[in-house]
Amino acid sequence: MLKAVTLKEIERIFEIIEPLGISREAVVIPLRPQHPGRVRILPNGKLEIVVERDDDLDQWIAGLSDRIAALLNRSD
């Protein structure tokens, strides 16, 4: 169980969003993980990525790019 989102997890997320052309400034990553983790667009237009707390973090991060792409495609 992940108790807090650290720089290690944030850097892994940045490695995923940058190839998608998403600026670090356009993303909000809360430091408290939750179950389930989620990706959504906030009212201010920023992308919020709430890191998964209970499930396997590597698997969750591996699917993050697809979840972001699906969300952005729905929002167009």
mmJSON file of the N, C-alpha and C atoms, coordinates in Angstrom:
{"data_MODEL":{"atom_site":{
"group_PDB":["ATOM","ATOM","ATOM","ATOM","ATOM","ATOM","ATOM","ATOM","ATOM","ATOM","ATOM","ATOM","ATOM","ATOM","ATOM","ATOM","ATOM","ATOM","ATOM","ATOM","ATOM","ATOM","ATOM","ATOM","ATOM","ATOM","ATOM","ATOM","ATOM","ATOM","ATOM","ATOM","ATOM","ATOM","ATOM","ATOM","ATOM","ATOM","ATOM","ATOM","ATOM","ATOM","ATOM","ATOM","ATOM","ATOM","ATOM","ATOM","ATOM","ATOM","ATOM","ATOM","ATOM","ATOM","ATOM","ATOM","ATOM","ATOM","ATOM","ATOM","ATOM","ATOM","ATOM","ATOM","ATOM","ATOM","ATOM","ATOM","ATOM","ATOM","ATOM","ATOM","ATOM","ATOM","ATOM","ATOM","ATOM","ATOM","ATOM","ATOM","ATOM","ATOM","ATOM","ATOM","ATOM","ATOM","ATOM","ATOM","ATOM","ATOM","ATOM","ATOM","ATOM","ATOM","ATOM","ATOM","ATOM","ATOM","ATOM","ATOM","ATOM","ATOM","ATOM","ATOM","ATOM","ATOM","ATOM","ATOM","ATOM","ATOM","ATOM","ATOM","ATOM","ATOM","ATOM","ATOM","ATOM","ATOM","ATOM","ATOM","ATOM","ATOM","ATOM","ATOM","ATOM","ATOM","ATOM","ATOM","ATOM","ATOM","ATOM","ATOM","ATOM","ATOM","ATOM","ATOM","ATOM","ATOM","ATOM","ATOM","ATOM","ATOM","ATOM","ATOM","ATOM","ATOM","ATOM","ATOM","ATOM","ATOM","ATOM","ATOM","ATOM","ATOM","ATOM","ATOM","ATOM","ATOM","ATOM","ATOM","ATOM","ATOM","ATOM","ATOM","ATOM","ATOM","ATOM","ATOM","ATOM","ATOM","ATOM","ATOM","ATOM","ATOM","ATOM","ATOM","ATOM","ATOM","ATOM","ATOM","ATOM","ATOM","ATOM","ATOM","ATOM","ATOM","ATOM","ATOM","ATOM","ATOM","ATOM","ATOM","ATOM","ATOM","ATOM","ATOM","ATOM","ATOM","ATOM","ATOM","ATOM","ATOM","ATOM","ATOM","ATOM","ATOM","ATOM","ATOM","ATOM","ATOM","ATOM","ATOM","ATOM","ATOM","ATOM","ATOM","ATOM","ATOM","ATOM","ATOM","ATOM","ATOM","ATOM","ATOM","ATOM","ATOM","ATOM","ATOM"],
"id":[1,2,3,4,5,6,7,8,9,10,11,12,13,14,15,16,17,18,19,20,21,22,23,24,25,26,27,28,29,30,31,32,33,34,35,36,37,38,39,40,41,42,43,44,45,46,47,48,49,50,51,52,53,54,55,56,57,58,59,60,61,62,63,64,65,66,67,68,69,70,71,72,73,74,75,76,77,78,79,80,81,82,83,84,85,86,87,88,89,90,91,92,93,94,95,96,97,98,99,100,101,102,103,104,105,106,107,108,109,110,111,112,113,114,115,116,117,118,119,120,121,122,123,124,125,126,127,128,129,130,131,132,133,134,135,136,137,138,139,140,141,142,143,144,145,146,147,148,149,150,151,152,153,154,155,156,157,158,159,160,161,162,163,164,165,166,167,168,169,170,171,172,173,174,175,176,177,178,179,180,181,182,183,184,185,186,187,188,189,190,191,192,193,194,195,196,197,198,199,200,201,202,203,204,205,206,207,208,209,210,211,212,213,214,215,216,217,218,219,220,221,222,223,224,225,226,227,228],
"type_symbol":["N","C","C","N","C","C","N","C","C","N","C","C","N","C","C","N","C","C","N","C","C","N","C","C","N","C","C","N","C","C","N","C","C","N","C","C","N","C","C","N","C","C","N","C","C","N","C","C","N","C","C","N","C","C","N","C","C","N","C","C","N","C","C","N","C","C","N","C","C","N","C","C","N","C","C","N","C","C","N","C","C","N","C","C","N","C","C","N","C","C","N","C","C","N","C","C","N","C","C","N","C","C","N","C","C","N","C","C","N","C","C","N","C","C","N","C","C","N","C","C","N","C","C","N","C","C","N","C","C","N","C","C","N","C","C","N","C","C","N","C","C","N","C","C","N","C","C","N","C","C","N","C","C","N","C","C","N","C","C","N","C","C","N","C","C","N","C","C","N","C","C","N","C","C","N","C","C","N","C","C","N","C","C","N","C","C","N","C","C","N","C","C","N","C","C","N","C","C","N","C","C","N","C","C","N","C","C","N","C","C","N","C","C","N","C","C","N","C","C","N","C","C","N","C","C","N","C","C"],
"label_atom_id":["N","CA","C","N","CA","C","N","CA","C","N","CA","C","N","CA","C","N","CA","C","N","CA","C","N","CA","C","N","CA","C","N","CA","C","N","CA","C","N","CA","C","N","CA","C","N","CA","C","N","CA","C","N","CA","C","N","CA","C","N","CA","C","N","CA","C","N","CA","C","N","CA","C","N","CA","C","N","CA","C","N","CA","C","N","CA","C","N","CA","C","N","CA","C","N","CA","C","N","CA","C","N","CA","C","N","CA","C","N","CA","C","N","CA","C","N","CA","C","N","CA","C","N","CA","C","N","CA","C","N","CA","C","N","CA","C","N","CA","C","N","CA","C","N","CA","C","N","CA","C","N","CA","C","N","CA","C","N","CA","C","N","CA","C","N","CA","C","N","CA","C","N","CA","C","N","CA","C","N","CA","C","N","CA","C","N","CA","C","N","CA","C","N","CA","C","N","CA","C","N","CA","C","N","CA","C","N","CA","C","N","CA","C","N","CA","C","N","CA","C","N","CA","C","N","CA","C","N","CA","C","N","CA","C","N","CA","C","N","CA","C","N","CA","C","N","CA","C","N","CA","C","N","CA","C","N","CA","C","N","CA","C","N","CA","C"],
"label_alt_id":[null,null,null,null,null,null,null,null,null,null,null,null,null,null,null,null,null,null,null,null,null,null,null,null,null,null,null,null,null,null,null,null,null,null,null,null,null,null,null,null,null,null,null,null,null,null,null,null,null,null,null,null,null,null,null,null,null,null,null,null,null,null,null,null,null,null,null,null,null,null,null,null,null,null,null,null,null,null,null,null,null,null,null,null,null,null,null,null,null,null,null,null,null,null,null,null,null,null,null,null,null,null,null,null,null,null,null,null,null,null,null,null,null,null,null,null,null,null,null,null,null,null,null,null,null,null,null,null,null,null,null,null,null,null,null,null,null,null,null,null,null,null,null,null,null,null,null,null,null,null,null,null,null,null,null,null,null,null,null,null,null,null,null,null,null,null,null,null,null,null,null,null,null,null,null,null,null,null,null,null,null,null,null,null,null,null,null,null,null,null,null,null,null,null,null,null,null,null,null,null,null,null,null,null,null,null,null,null,null,null,null,null,null,null,null,null,null,null,null,null,null,null,null,null,null,null,null,null],
"label_comp_id":["MET","MET","MET","LEU","LEU","LEU","LYS","LYS","LYS","ALA","ALA","ALA","VAL","VAL","VAL","THR","THR","THR","LEU","LEU","LEU","LYS","LYS","LYS","GLU","GLU","GLU","ILE","ILE","ILE","GLU","GLU","GLU","ARG","ARG","ARG","ILE","ILE","ILE","PHE","PHE","PHE","GLU","GLU","GLU","ILE","ILE","ILE","ILE","ILE","ILE","GLU","GLU","GLU","PRO","PRO","PRO","LEU","LEU","LEU","GLY","GLY","GLY","ILE","ILE","ILE","SER","SER","SER","ARG","ARG","ARG","GLU","GLU","GLU","ALA","ALA","ALA","VAL","VAL","VAL","VAL","VAL","VAL","ILE","ILE","ILE","PRO","PRO","PRO","LEU","LEU","LEU","ARG","ARG","ARG","PRO","PRO","PRO","GLN","GLN","GLN","HIS","HIS","HIS","PRO","PRO","PRO","GLY","GLY","GLY","ARG","ARG","ARG","VAL","VAL","VAL","ARG","ARG","ARG","ILE","ILE","ILE","LEU","LEU","LEU","PRO","PRO","PRO","ASN","ASN","ASN","GLY","GLY","GLY","LYS","LYS","LYS","LEU","LEU","LEU","GLU","GLU","GLU","ILE","ILE","ILE","VAL","VAL","VAL","VAL","VAL","VAL","GLU","GLU","GLU","ARG","ARG","ARG","ASP","ASP","ASP","ASP","ASP","ASP","ASP","ASP","ASP","LEU","LEU","LEU","ASP","ASP","ASP","GLN","GLN","GLN","TRP","TRP","TRP","ILE","ILE","ILE","ALA","ALA","ALA","GLY","GLY","GLY","LEU","LEU","LEU","SER","SER","SER","ASP","ASP","ASP","ARG","ARG","ARG","ILE","ILE","ILE","ALA","ALA","ALA","ALA","ALA","ALA","LEU","LEU","LEU","LEU","LEU","LEU","ASN","ASN","ASN","ARG","ARG","ARG","SER","SER","SER","ASP","ASP","ASP"],
"label_asym_id":["A","A","A","A","A","A","A","A","A","A","A","A","A","A","A","A","A","A","A","A","A","A","A","A","A","A","A","A","A","A","A","A","A","A","A","A","A","A","A","A","A","A","A","A","A","A","A","A","A","A","A","A","A","A","A","A","A","A","A","A","A","A","A","A","A","A","A","A","A","A","A","A","A","A","A","A","A","A","A","A","A","A","A","A","A","A","A","A","A","A","A","A","A","A","A","A","A","A","A","A","A","A","A","A","A","A","A","A","A","A","A","A","A","A","A","A","A","A","A","A","A","A","A","A","A","A","A","A","A","A","A","A","A","A","A","A","A","A","A","A","A","A","A","A","A","A","A","A","A","A","A","A","A","A","A","A","A","A","A","A","A","A","A","A","A","A","A","A","A","A","A","A","A","A","A","A","A","A","A","A","A","A","A","A","A","A","A","A","A","A","A","A","A","A","A","A","A","A","A","A","A","A","A","A","A","A","A","A","A","A","A","A","A","A","A","A","A","A","A","A","A","A","A","A","A","A","A","A"],
"label_entity_id":["1","1","1","1","1","1","1","1","1","1","1","1","1","1","1","1","1","1","1","1","1","1","1","1","1","1","1","1","1","1","1","1","1","1","1","1","1","1","1","1","1","1","1","1","1","1","1","1","1","1","1","1","1","1","1","1","1","1","1","1","1","1","1","1","1","1","1","1","1","1","1","1","1","1","1","1","1","1","1","1","1","1","1","1","1","1","1","1","1","1","1","1","1","1","1","1","1","1","1","1","1","1","1","1","1","1","1","1","1","1","1","1","1","1","1","1","1","1","1","1","1","1","1","1","1","1","1","1","1","1","1","1","1","1","1","1","1","1","1","1","1","1","1","1","1","1","1","1","1","1","1","1","1","1","1","1","1","1","1","1","1","1","1","1","1","1","1","1","1","1","1","1","1","1","1","1","1","1","1","1","1","1","1","1","1","1","1","1","1","1","1","1","1","1","1","1","1","1","1","1","1","1","1","1","1","1","1","1","1","1","1","1","1","1","1","1","1","1","1","1","1","1","1","1","1","1","1","1"],
"label_seq_id":[1,1,1,2,2,2,3,3,3,4,4,4,5,5,5,6,6,6,7,7,7,8,8,8,9,9,9,10,10,10,11,11,11,12,12,12,13,13,13,14,14,14,15,15,15,16,16,16,17,17,17,18,18,18,19,19,19,20,20,20,21,21,21,22,22,22,23,23,23,24,24,24,25,25,25,26,26,26,27,27,27,28,28,28,29,29,29,30,30,30,31,31,31,32,32,32,33,33,33,34,34,34,35,35,35,36,36,36,37,37,37,38,38,38,39,39,39,40,40,40,41,41,41,42,42,42,43,43,43,44,44,44,45,45,45,46,46,46,47,47,47,48,48,48,49,49,49,50,50,50,51,51,51,52,52,52,53,53,53,54,54,54,55,55,55,56,56,56,57,57,57,58,58,58,59,59,59,60,60,60,61,61,61,62,62,62,63,63,63,64,64,64,65,65,65,66,66,66,67,67,67,68,68,68,69,69,69,70,70,70,71,71,71,72,72,72,73,73,73,74,74,74,75,75,75,76,76,76],
"pdbx_PDB_ins_code":[null,null,null,null,null,null,null,null,null,null,null,null,null,null,null,null,null,null,null,null,null,null,null,null,null,null,null,null,null,null,null,null,null,null,null,null,null,null,null,null,null,null,null,null,null,null,null,null,null,null,null,null,null,null,null,null,null,null,null,null,null,null,null,null,null,null,null,null,null,null,null,null,null,null,null,null,null,null,null,null,null,null,null,null,null,null,null,null,null,null,null,null,null,null,null,null,null,null,null,null,null,null,null,null,null,null,null,null,null,null,null,null,null,null,null,null,null,null,null,null,null,null,null,null,null,null,null,null,null,null,null,null,null,null,null,null,null,null,null,null,null,null,null,null,null,null,null,null,null,null,null,null,null,null,null,null,null,null,null,null,null,null,null,null,null,null,null,null,null,null,null,null,null,null,null,null,null,null,null,null,null,null,null,null,null,null,null,null,null,null,null,null,null,null,null,null,null,null,null,null,null,null,null,null,null,null,null,null,null,null,null,null,null,null,null,null,null,null,null,null,null,null,null,null,null,null,null,null],
"Cartn_x":[0.845,0.0,0.886,0.61,1.365,0.786,1.627,1.142,1.226,2.174,2.341,2.968,2.624,3.221,4.508,5.615,6.919,7.444,8.589,9.221,9.445,9.703,9.914,8.684,7.503,6.276,5.97,6.2,5.945,6.831,8.089,8.999,8.545,8.035,7.527,6.326,5.477,4.322,4.78,5.749,6.281,6.852,7.465,8.012,6.901,5.701,4.572,3.892,3.726,2.969,3.77,5.063,5.863,5.811,5.934,5.798,4.405,3.408,2.052,1.877,2.933,2.877,2.174,2.08,1.417,2.482,2.325,3.264,3.102,4.207,4.165,3.275,3.232,2.426,0.929,0.577,-0.833,-1.376,-0.558,-0.925,-0.915,-1.908,-1.984,-1.873,-0.914,-0.725,-0.812,-1.974,-2.079,-1.068,-0.569,0.453,-0.131,-1.447,-2.093,-2.72,-2.225,-2.83,-4.22,-5.05,-6.396,-6.701,-7.708,-8.197,-9.647,-10.001,-9.108,-8.383,-7.244,-6.555,-7.392,-7.177,-7.994,-7.274,-7.819,-7.354,-8.597,-8.581,-9.724,-9.262,-10.116,-9.838,-10.588,-9.868,-10.446,-11.176,-12.056,-12.767,-11.835,-10.624,-9.676,-8.904,-9.239,-8.608,-7.361,-6.888,-5.694,-6.062,-5.09,-5.243,-4.862,-5.791,-5.498,-5.212,-4.081,-3.702,-3.584,-4.548,-4.54,-3.96,-2.833,-2.106,-2.851,-2.85,-3.475,-2.767,-3.549,-3.0,-2.836,-3.813,-3.856,-3.351,-3.633,-3.251,-1.785,-1.312,0.079,0.4,1.325,1.657,2.258,3.119,3.742,2.69,1.72,0.647,-0.186,-0.488,-1.306,-0.597,0.68,1.441,1.586,1.711,1.836,0.604,-0.562,-1.791,-2.148,-1.336,-1.648,-1.719,-0.813,-0.798,-2.103,-2.577,-3.827,-5.018,-5.037,-6.141,-6.147,-4.973,-4.89,-5.341,-4.841,-5.209,-6.714,-7.308,-8.76,-9.524,-9.082,-9.742,-9.63,-8.469,-8.271,-9.048,-9.153,-9.924,-11.416,-11.911,-13.321,-13.617,-12.605,-12.807,-12.747,-12.293,-12.151,-13.484],
"Cartn_y":[-1.183,0.0,1.241,2.114,3.358,4.376,4.923,5.867,7.32,7.626,8.992,8.954,9.931,10.067,10.86,10.255,10.886,11.352,11.986,12.435,11.271,10.097,8.908,8.624,8.625,8.372,9.534,10.745,11.907,11.879,11.541,11.453,10.382,9.264,8.204,8.706,9.475,10.042,11.043,11.876,12.829,12.117,10.966,10.193,9.729,9.603,9.173,10.352,11.467,12.586,13.384,13.461,14.288,13.796,12.477,12.036,12.284,12.443,12.753,14.239,15.02,16.454,17.244,16.671,17.34,17.986,19.263,20.011,19.628,19.637,19.381,20.389,21.605,22.653,22.43,21.564,21.295,20.115,19.602,18.401,18.685,18.136,18.179,16.749,16.512,15.185,15.333,14.996,15.076,14.153,14.571,13.794,12.665,12.593,11.506,10.551,9.321,8.353,7.944,7.45,7.0,5.702,5.018,3.83,4.07,3.989,3.723,4.992,4.79,5.912,6.374,7.599,8.092,9.194,9.439,10.53,11.289,12.603,13.411,14.812,15.499,16.892,17.764,18.642,19.538,20.693,21.375,22.515,23.595,23.714,24.709,24.234,23.019,22.478,21.653,21.616,20.815,19.344,18.517,17.074,16.653,16.034,15.551,14.055,13.661,12.25,11.876,11.099,10.624,9.215,9.028,7.761,6.695,5.483,4.328,3.981,3.732,3.447,1.95,1.133,-0.255,-1.28,-1.09,-2.07,-1.901,-2.804,-2.795,-1.492,-0.724,0.584,0.461,-0.52,-0.681,-0.935,-1.786,-2.059,-0.809,-0.095,1.103,2.131,2.343,3.317,2.844,1.528,1.002,1.318,1.38,1.692,3.166,3.987,5.407,6.127,5.844,6.506,6.252,5.011,4.679,5.387,5.458,6.141,7.633,8.241,9.664,9.896,9.082,9.238,9.066,8.095,7.881,9.084,9.616,10.788,11.998,12.236,13.397,13.248,12.036,11.809,12.025,11.706,11.931,13.419,14.169,15.584,16.474,15.939,16.757,17.079],
"Cartn_z":[0.0,0.0,0.0,-0.933,-1.045,-0.069,0.796,1.808,1.361,0.488,-0.009,-1.393,-2.21,-3.532,-3.357,-3.747,-3.591,-4.954,-4.923,-6.16,-7.124,-6.591,-7.431,-8.299,-7.699,-8.453,-9.407,-8.954,-9.796,-11.04,-10.877,-12.031,-13.015,-12.497,-13.378,-14.176,-13.539,-14.239,-15.291,-14.963,-15.939,-17.158,-16.968,-18.087,-19.03,-18.515,-19.337,-20.014,-19.299,-19.881,-20.907,-20.738,-21.649,-23.098,-23.366,-24.762,-25.346,-24.475,-24.936,-25.241,-25.003,-25.263,-24.175,-22.988,-21.873,-20.993,-20.752,-19.923,-18.454,-17.724,-16.287,-15.576,-16.089,-15.468,-15.673,-16.614,-16.909,-16.11,-15.182,-14.433,-12.937,-12.257,-10.797,-10.302,-9.394,-8.814,-7.3,-6.714,-5.256,-4.58,-3.437,-2.735,-1.895,-1.804,-1.078,-2.095,-2.182,-3.102,-2.609,-3.525,-3.187,-3.917,-3.433,-4.136,-4.489,-5.725,-6.847,-7.302,-7.932,-8.556,-9.745,-10.192,-11.294,-12.072,-13.232,-14.082,-14.517,-14.368,-14.792,-15.154,-15.852,-16.192,-15.195,-14.539,-13.542,-14.237,-13.524,-14.117,-14.687,-14.133,-14.645,-15.872,-16.36,-17.562,-17.311,-16.076,-15.763,-15.643,-15.896,-15.79,-14.374,-13.66,-12.315,-12.387,-11.818,-11.759,-10.291,-9.816,-8.435,-8.46,-7.814,-7.855,-7.057,-7.597,-6.959,-5.656,-4.625,-3.305,-3.028,-3.407,-2.952,-3.96,-5.222,-6.239,-6.632,-7.484,-7.922,-8.67,-8.132,-8.699,-10.092,-10.312,-11.629,-12.706,-12.396,-13.362,-13.596,-12.527,-12.66,-13.536,-13.294,-14.084,-15.53,-15.733,-17.093,-17.929,-17.307,-18.035,-18.054,-17.45,-17.312,-18.657,-19.539,-20.847,-21.595,-21.576,-22.262,-21.619,-20.29,-19.603,-19.922,-19.967,-20.294,-21.736,-22.656,-24.058,-24.256,-23.594,-23.709,-23.173,-22.063,-21.468,-22.393,-22.918,-23.796,-25.088,-25.603,-26.821,-26.599,-25.411,-25.076,-24.917,-24.503,-24.204,-25.441,-26.551,-27.772,-28.394],
"occupancy":[1.0,1.0,1.0,1.0,1.0,1.0,1.0,1.0,1.0,1.0,1.0,1.0,1.0,1.0,1.0,1.0,1.0,1.0,1.0,1.0,1.0,1.0,1.0,1.0,1.0,1.0,1.0,1.0,1.0,1.0,1.0,1.0,1.0,1.0,1.0,1.0,1.0,1.0,1.0,1.0,1.0,1.0,1.0,1.0,1.0,1.0,1.0,1.0,1.0,1.0,1.0,1.0,1.0,1.0,1.0,1.0,1.0,1.0,1.0,1.0,1.0,1.0,1.0,1.0,1.0,1.0,1.0,1.0,1.0,1.0,1.0,1.0,1.0,1.0,1.0,1.0,1.0,1.0,1.0,1.0,1.0,1.0,1.0,1.0,1.0,1.0,1.0,1.0,1.0,1.0,1.0,1.0,1.0,1.0,1.0,1.0,1.0,1.0,1.0,1.0,1.0,1.0,1.0,1.0,1.0,1.0,1.0,1.0,1.0,1.0,1.0,1.0,1.0,1.0,1.0,1.0,1.0,1.0,1.0,1.0,1.0,1.0,1.0,1.0,1.0,1.0,1.0,1.0,1.0,1.0,1.0,1.0,1.0,1.0,1.0,1.0,1.0,1.0,1.0,1.0,1.0,1.0,1.0,1.0,1.0,1.0,1.0,1.0,1.0,1.0,1.0,1.0,1.0,1.0,1.0,1.0,1.0,1.0,1.0,1.0,1.0,1.0,1.0,1.0,1.0,1.0,1.0,1.0,1.0,1.0,1.0,1.0,1.0,1.0,1.0,1.0,1.0,1.0,1.0,1.0,1.0,1.0,1.0,1.0,1.0,1.0,1.0,1.0,1.0,1.0,1.0,1.0,1.0,1.0,1.0,1.0,1.0,1.0,1.0,1.0,1.0,1.0,1.0,1.0,1.0,1.0,1.0,1.0,1.0,1.0,1.0,1.0,1.0,1.0,1.0,1.0,1.0,1.0,1.0,1.0,1.0,1.0,1.0,1.0,1.0,1.0,1.0,1.0],
"B_iso_or_equiv":[0.0,0.0,0.0,0.0,0.0,0.0,0.0,0.0,0.0,0.0,0.0,0.0,0.0,0.0,0.0,0.0,0.0,0.0,0.0,0.0,0.0,0.0,0.0,0.0,0.0,0.0,0.0,0.0,0.0,0.0,0.0,0.0,0.0,0.0,0.0,0.0,0.0,0.0,0.0,0.0,0.0,0.0,0.0,0.0,0.0,0.0,0.0,0.0,0.0,0.0,0.0,0.0,0.0,0.0,0.0,0.0,0.0,0.0,0.0,0.0,0.0,0.0,0.0,0.0,0.0,0.0,0.0,0.0,0.0,0.0,0.0,0.0,0.0,0.0,0.0,0.0,0.0,0.0,0.0,0.0,0.0,0.0,0.0,0.0,0.0,0.0,0.0,0.0,0.0,0.0,0.0,0.0,0.0,0.0,0.0,0.0,0.0,0.0,0.0,0.0,0.0,0.0,0.0,0.0,0.0,0.0,0.0,0.0,0.0,0.0,0.0,0.0,0.0,0.0,0.0,0.0,0.0,0.0,0.0,0.0,0.0,0.0,0.0,0.0,0.0,0.0,0.0,0.0,0.0,0.0,0.0,0.0,0.0,0.0,0.0,0.0,0.0,0.0,0.0,0.0,0.0,0.0,0.0,0.0,0.0,0.0,0.0,0.0,0.0,0.0,0.0,0.0,0.0,0.0,0.0,0.0,0.0,0.0,0.0,0.0,0.0,0.0,0.0,0.0,0.0,0.0,0.0,0.0,0.0,0.0,0.0,0.0,0.0,0.0,0.0,0.0,0.0,0.0,0.0,0.0,0.0,0.0,0.0,0.0,0.0,0.0,0.0,0.0,0.0,0.0,0.0,0.0,0.0,0.0,0.0,0.0,0.0,0.0,0.0,0.0,0.0,0.0,0.0,0.0,0.0,0.0,0.0,0.0,0.0,0.0,0.0,0.0,0.0,0.0,0.0,0.0,0.0,0.0,0.0,0.0,0.0,0.0,0.0,0.0,0.0,0.0,0.0,0.0],
"pdbx_formal_charge":[null,null,null,null,null,null,null,null,null,null,null,null,null,null,null,null,null,null,null,null,null,null,null,null,null,null,null,null,null,null,null,null,null,null,null,null,null,null,null,null,null,null,null,null,null,null,null,null,null,null,null,null,null,null,null,null,null,null,null,null,null,null,null,null,null,null,null,null,null,null,null,null,null,null,null,null,null,null,null,null,null,null,null,null,null,null,null,null,null,null,null,null,null,null,null,null,null,null,null,null,null,null,null,null,null,null,null,null,null,null,null,null,null,null,null,null,null,null,null,null,null,null,null,null,null,null,null,null,null,null,null,null,null,null,null,null,null,null,null,null,null,null,null,null,null,null,null,null,null,null,null,null,null,null,null,null,null,null,null,null,null,null,null,null,null,null,null,null,null,null,null,null,null,null,null,null,null,null,null,null,null,null,null,null,null,null,null,null,null,null,null,null,null,null,null,null,null,null,null,null,null,null,null,null,null,null,null,null,null,null,null,null,null,null,null,null,null,null,null,null,null,null,null,null,null,null,null,null],
"auth_seq_id":[1,1,1,2,2,2,3,3,3,4,4,4,5,5,5,6,6,6,7,7,7,8,8,8,9,9,9,10,10,10,11,11,11,12,12,12,13,13,13,14,14,14,15,15,15,16,16,16,17,17,17,18,18,18,19,19,19,20,20,20,21,21,21,22,22,22,23,23,23,24,24,24,25,25,25,26,26,26,27,27,27,28,28,28,29,29,29,30,30,30,31,31,31,32,32,32,33,33,33,34,34,34,35,35,35,36,36,36,37,37,37,38,38,38,39,39,39,40,40,40,41,41,41,42,42,42,43,43,43,44,44,44,45,45,45,46,46,46,47,47,47,48,48,48,49,49,49,50,50,50,51,51,51,52,52,52,53,53,53,54,54,54,55,55,55,56,56,56,57,57,57,58,58,58,59,59,59,60,60,60,61,61,61,62,62,62,63,63,63,64,64,64,65,65,65,66,66,66,67,67,67,68,68,68,69,69,69,70,70,70,71,71,71,72,72,72,73,73,73,74,74,74,75,75,75,76,76,76],
"auth_comp_id":["MET","MET","MET","LEU","LEU","LEU","LYS","LYS","LYS","ALA","ALA","ALA","VAL","VAL","VAL","THR","THR","THR","LEU","LEU","LEU","LYS","LYS","LYS","GLU","GLU","GLU","ILE","ILE","ILE","GLU","GLU","GLU","ARG","ARG","ARG","ILE","ILE","ILE","PHE","PHE","PHE","GLU","GLU","GLU","ILE","ILE","ILE","ILE","ILE","ILE","GLU","GLU","GLU","PRO","PRO","PRO","LEU","LEU","LEU","GLY","GLY","GLY","ILE","ILE","ILE","SER","SER","SER","ARG","ARG","ARG","GLU","GLU","GLU","ALA","ALA","ALA","VAL","VAL","VAL","VAL","VAL","VAL","ILE","ILE","ILE","PRO","PRO","PRO","LEU","LEU","LEU","ARG","ARG","ARG","PRO","PRO","PRO","GLN","GLN","GLN","HIS","HIS","HIS","PRO","PRO","PRO","GLY","GLY","GLY","ARG","ARG","ARG","VAL","VAL","VAL","ARG","ARG","ARG","ILE","ILE","ILE","LEU","LEU","LEU","PRO","PRO","PRO","ASN","ASN","ASN","GLY","GLY","GLY","LYS","LYS","LYS","LEU","LEU","LEU","GLU","GLU","GLU","ILE","ILE","ILE","VAL","VAL","VAL","VAL","VAL","VAL","GLU","GLU","GLU","ARG","ARG","ARG","ASP","ASP","ASP","ASP","ASP","ASP","ASP","ASP","ASP","LEU","LEU","LEU","ASP","ASP","ASP","GLN","GLN","GLN","TRP","TRP","TRP","ILE","ILE","ILE","ALA","ALA","ALA","GLY","GLY","GLY","LEU","LEU","LEU","SER","SER","SER","ASP","ASP","ASP","ARG","ARG","ARG","ILE","ILE","ILE","ALA","ALA","ALA","ALA","ALA","ALA","LEU","LEU","LEU","LEU","LEU","LEU","ASN","ASN","ASN","ARG","ARG","ARG","SER","SER","SER","ASP","ASP","ASP"],
"auth_asym_id":["A","A","A","A","A","A","A","A","A","A","A","A","A","A","A","A","A","A","A","A","A","A","A","A","A","A","A","A","A","A","A","A","A","A","A","A","A","A","A","A","A","A","A","A","A","A","A","A","A","A","A","A","A","A","A","A","A","A","A","A","A","A","A","A","A","A","A","A","A","A","A","A","A","A","A","A","A","A","A","A","A","A","A","A","A","A","A","A","A","A","A","A","A","A","A","A","A","A","A","A","A","A","A","A","A","A","A","A","A","A","A","A","A","A","A","A","A","A","A","A","A","A","A","A","A","A","A","A","A","A","A","A","A","A","A","A","A","A","A","A","A","A","A","A","A","A","A","A","A","A","A","A","A","A","A","A","A","A","A","A","A","A","A","A","A","A","A","A","A","A","A","A","A","A","A","A","A","A","A","A","A","A","A","A","A","A","A","A","A","A","A","A","A","A","A","A","A","A","A","A","A","A","A","A","A","A","A","A","A","A","A","A","A","A","A","A","A","A","A","A","A","A","A","A","A","A","A","A"],
"auth_atom_id":["N","CA","C","N","CA","C","N","CA","C","N","CA","C","N","CA","C","N","CA","C","N","CA","C","N","CA","C","N","CA","C","N","CA","C","N","CA","C","N","CA","C","N","CA","C","N","CA","C","N","CA","C","N","CA","C","N","CA","C","N","CA","C","N","CA","C","N","CA","C","N","CA","C","N","CA","C","N","CA","C","N","CA","C","N","CA","C","N","CA","C","N","CA","C","N","CA","C","N","CA","C","N","CA","C","N","CA","C","N","CA","C","N","CA","C","N","CA","C","N","CA","C","N","CA","C","N","CA","C","N","CA","C","N","CA","C","N","CA","C","N","CA","C","N","CA","C","N","CA","C","N","CA","C","N","CA","C","N","CA","C","N","CA","C","N","CA","C","N","CA","C","N","CA","C","N","CA","C","N","CA","C","N","CA","C","N","CA","C","N","CA","C","N","CA","C","N","CA","C","N","CA","C","N","CA","C","N","CA","C","N","CA","C","N","CA","C","N","CA","C","N","CA","C","N","CA","C","N","CA","C","N","CA","C","N","CA","C","N","CA","C","N","CA","C","N","CA","C","N","CA","C","N","CA","C","N","CA","C","N","CA","C","N","CA","C"],
"pdbx_PDB_model_num":[1,1,1,1,1,1,1,1,1,1,1,1,1,1,1,1,1,1,1,1,1,1,1,1,1,1,1,1,1,1,1,1,1,1,1,1,1,1,1,1,1,1,1,1,1,1,1,1,1,1,1,1,1,1,1,1,1,1,1,1,1,1,1,1,1,1,1,1,1,1,1,1,1,1,1,1,1,1,1,1,1,1,1,1,1,1,1,1,1,1,1,1,1,1,1,1,1,1,1,1,1,1,1,1,1,1,1,1,1,1,1,1,1,1,1,1,1,1,1,1,1,1,1,1,1,1,1,1,1,1,1,1,1,1,1,1,1,1,1,1,1,1,1,1,1,1,1,1,1,1,1,1,1,1,1,1,1,1,1,1,1,1,1,1,1,1,1,1,1,1,1,1,1,1,1,1,1,1,1,1,1,1,1,1,1,1,1,1,1,1,1,1,1,1,1,1,1,1,1,1,1,1,1,1,1,1,1,1,1,1,1,1,1,1,1,1,1,1,1,1,1,1,1,1,1,1,1,1]
}}}
